């Protein structure tokens, strides 16, 4: 009887972690597909983090500030892996991948906002991360983060001598 109880107490946490992992992967996969679909709509928008607007075209629409925000919580499985990694040391890749996906989402929202207002370029792109988990300390990784982004939307010439940089919403290598 004790063996059965011990087995059940072992199986339940493992099963919950397995379910959390599968659900987290499904959500991540769905979000990645959604980002790729949305990227196709706004791929024509030139984006740069330099302060100077490249090839501005004067017109009826003056440059405009666009902002976006994404609040993100780390799922339970990634949190569990992060806590294990804290014990043994090393880079917590599960957090980095989640934060990268959130960064791409906040940039995508900026691009969509610019597109909605009829602009074809963003300049002076700035991104800020803020820990909003409340009780996180330096030794404990943040479980909730807010990512804020702002840029200047403007009209740019479509033919230019300046090369257009790779889309900022593309995943980081590795």
Long-range contacts (C-beta under 8 A, 24 or more apart in sequence): 17-76, 17-77, 17-80, 20-75, 20-76, 20-77, 20-80, 21-77, 23-75, 24-75, 24-76, 24-77, 24-78, 27-75, 28-101, 31-101, 31-105, 32-101, 35-101, 35-104, 35-105, 35-108, 35-169, 38-108, 38-112, 39-108, 39-167, 39-169, 39-170, 41-112, 41-115, 42-108, 42-111, 42-112, 42-114, 42-115, 43-167, 44-120, 45-111, 45-114, 45-115, 45-119, 45-120, 45-121, 45-122, 46-120, 46-121, 46-122, 46-156, 46-164, 46-165, 47-107, 47-111, 47-121, 47-122, 47-125, 47-151, 47-165, 47-167, 47-168, 48-121, 48-122, 48-123, 48-124, 48-125, 48-165, 49-124, 49-125, 49-126, 50-123, 50-124, 51-123, 51-124, 52-123, 53-121, 53-123, 53-152, 53-154, 53-156, 54-121, 54-123, 54-156, 54-160, 54-162, 55-121, 55-156, 55-157, 55-160, 55-162, 56-121, 56-154, 56-155, 56-156, 57-155, 57-156, 57-157, 59-155, 61-117, 61-118, 61-119, 61-155, 63-152, 63-153, 63-154, 64-117, 64-119, 64-152, 64-153, 64-154, 65-150, 65-151, 65-152, 65-153, 66-110, 66-113, 66-114, 66-117, 66-119, 66-122, 66-150, 66-151, 66-152, 66-153, 67-110, 67-113, 67-148, 67-149, 67-150, 68-106, 68-107, 68-109, 68-110, 68-113, 68-148, 68-149, 68-150, 69-106, 69-146, 69-147, 69-148, 69-149, 70-102, 70-105, 70-106, 70-109, 70-146, 70-147, 71-132, 71-144, 71-145, 71-146, 71-147, 72-98, 72-99, 72-102, 72-144, 72-145, 72-146, 72-147, 73-143, 73-144, 74-98, 74-141, 74-142, 74-143, 74-144, 79-143, 82-141, 86-139, 86-140, 86-141, 92-141, 95-141, 99-129, 99-145, 99-147, 100-171, 100-172, 102-145, 102-147, 103-127, 103-147, 104-169, 104-170, 104-171, 105-147, 106-147, 106-148, 106-149, 107-149, 107-168, 107-169, 108-169, 109-149, 110-149, 110-150, 110-151, 111-169, 113-153, 114-151, 114-153, 117-153, 119-153, 119-154, 119-155, 120-155, 120-156, 120-158, 121-153, 121-154, 121-155, 121-156, 122-151, 122-152, 122-153, 122-154, 123-151, 123-152, 123-154, 124-151, 124-152, 125-149, 125-150, 125-151, 125-168, 126-150, 126-151
